[in-house]
Amino acid sequence: MFGLLVEIRDNQRRQLEGQAEALDLQRQQFALVQRQFERTDRLQDRAESLHAKSAQLVNGSRKVLAILLPAIAVLLAYLTWLMFRRL
């Protein structure tokens, strides 16, 4: 009977050790997931910032293009007029 109680105690001790190891592993995994989430959050913030900057660049280039295209068309018309005027 005493041997059976010792065996039960030893099994319970091993089970508690296994649970402690599993809990430690879960803590490590949680810390890893938390670091990955923080990294993902930083990357998302950076992507949003880059997107805003690119939108500003696109808007600026549209404004410049709206000014340049008519100017180029006028210059081409003037050049064509100069070429045909001499004929």
Summary of the structure (lengths in Angstrom):
residues: 87
radius of gyration: 36.9
end to end distance: 124.2
largest distance: 124.2
contacts: 167
relative contact order: 0.04
helix: 97%
strand: 0%
